[in-house]
């Protein structure tokens, strides 16, 4: 693939990622994609085999942005609780972070794709597992370093924590009320201090 072709492909993915994220796989029409990119249908399909391939590339693009941001929050200097609280602060402003993406890609794509696209649904599930794994690793290091106490395994705690966060994101998205997210994160901070801080 030439340098120009790579640039065109990258442009297409970055441009259509929020479109797919907002409207869903079925809800995104070819005219939505051509309007967003300013390219013809032929130009789009010259770079991607079909709509599904383009939708997968769009989700992967958003997923990578999210995973990179989570890595940055968890890889700060400090102890386990510093890292976890840093991640929670990120999620307190998550609606702002995902604004240009068209909302949370996990919630939007994960729910939308359940009944209409097996590959997209699997990709969303994989991203969830990856995020839970990142949180669990920080917690495991904290347990091993005797910084924190966990009443359950690190992965189980990470799953519960992430479930609460994603539930709050979903409620905030549906109601357009960011208090769901803000208050859930504040509650998690109190819970973590009480439950796992040594």
RATAWO-V829748 format. One record per helix or strand of 2 or more residues. SS is the DSSP state (@ for helix, = for strand). FROM is the first residue (numbers start at 1). TO is the last residue. If there is no record, write none. Layout:
ss = [SS:SS]
from = [FROM:FROM]
to = [TO:TO]
//
This chain:
ss = [@:@:@:@:@:@:@:@:@:@:@]
from = [3:30:41:51:80:94:99:105:118:154:179]
to = [27:37:47:74:92:97:101:115:144:175:195]
//
